[in-house]
């Protein structure tokens, strides 16, 4: 195993998000993905392999009738659990993915280039995974609607709409289910952060599925 560290001078994106900066980030993701497809890291796990216990939040909540869920999620819980079950299949691909992009994992260096920080979750999979996973945090941090992210990333814009909806449903389940758990040691604000992303992701899932 090798660890490479670099001291980079730069700034995180402004919050609330600015459309110009978000556009630069999405363009940088596209350039990165064009360069690293196919994935150049031998043996790197797929998204499904590394995150096999992530995209089953709604199924877990089926076994927790006392969980406090948004009304829409409670009414559609069985359908949500059925939909997320297909998530592993739609994520198959051979692009190198960061898997945890958020404002705090992004930096604009002194030249204006985008630097992607913190790679412990790196995997390989479908190219539109990274921008879609980032979208709920963008919306939560006063950025544009998640569909803006879809429309401004070429891979997501051209992706299969039903597959994208499956990932959105599974992400919403992840954020909601994890936000209801006790805070892990040393991370007292994590569950609030996940809950806020869960609100954005649930609203997104409701809009994409059209379920009442």
C-alpha positions, 0 to 999 in steps of 0.5 A: 500500500502506498500513501501520497500526501501533498500540501495544497494551497487553495480554497473550498467552494463558496457556500452557498454554492455559486453556479460558476464554481459548481459548473467548474467542479462538474467539468473537472469531474468530466475531464477526470473521468475521461482520463480514468476510464477504464479504471487504471487501478488493478483490483479496485473494488466496484461500488457494489463491492465496497458499499454493499451495506450502503444501498439498503436503507429502505429495506432496513427501515422496513424492519424498524416500524418505530422509525420516524420517517417523512410521510411520503417515505412511510407511504411508499416504503415497500416500493422504495425498498423494492426499487433500491434492490436493483441499485447494484446492477445499475452502478456497474462500470469501469470509471475510477470514482471518488464516491464521496464528493462534497464541498469539503472534499473539493479544493480550488488550487491557486491556478484555479484547477479543481483538486479532489481530496480524501479518497478512502472510498475510491471504487470503480463504476458508472461515470454518473455516480460521483456527480449524483452522490454529490447532488443532495449535499449541493442542494442542502448547501443552498445550491441548485436543485439536484436535477441541475447537476444531472443536466450539467454533467454529460454522463448523467445527462445521457444516462438511463433515467430509470437507472438514475432514479434507482440510485436516487431512491437508494441514496435517499434510503441511505441518508434517512436510515443512517441519520436515525442512528446514534452518532459515531464517536468523535463525529457529533454532527454527522447525523444532522448532516446526513439528515439534511442530505436525506431531506434533499434526497427524499424530495428528489426521489419523490419528484423522479418517481412521481409516487404520491 
